[in-house]
């Protein structure tokens, strides 16, 4: 399983990478914003799962999500929003835009495992 971890915080990516690794997922790519993530997605397919932050510079998570979902090439990529945005309207916006699931930071490895369906 190959995962793309998208978050502008290097520290948060490091924490998440450790938690994801504890689930046995070791093929993890990283990006610091949505624009960088698009490039990584295009050049590293197949990617199975994108763990996506909402608030980032250059291109935010919701814009990345809408861009990816508009391209049928990536129809099989599972996208999980992983953000501190916990308002119900934000969750609904992400799900309507095509997110497969939504998890609020900070999360536990068990919570992520559940969201990933492992």
Secondary structure, DSSP 8 states (H G I E B T S, - for coil): -EEEEE-S-HHHHHHHHHHHHTTT--EEEEESSHHHHHHHHHHS----EEEE-S--SSS-HHHHHHHHHT-GGGTT-EEEEEES---HHHHHHHHHHT-SEEEESS--HHHHHHHHT-
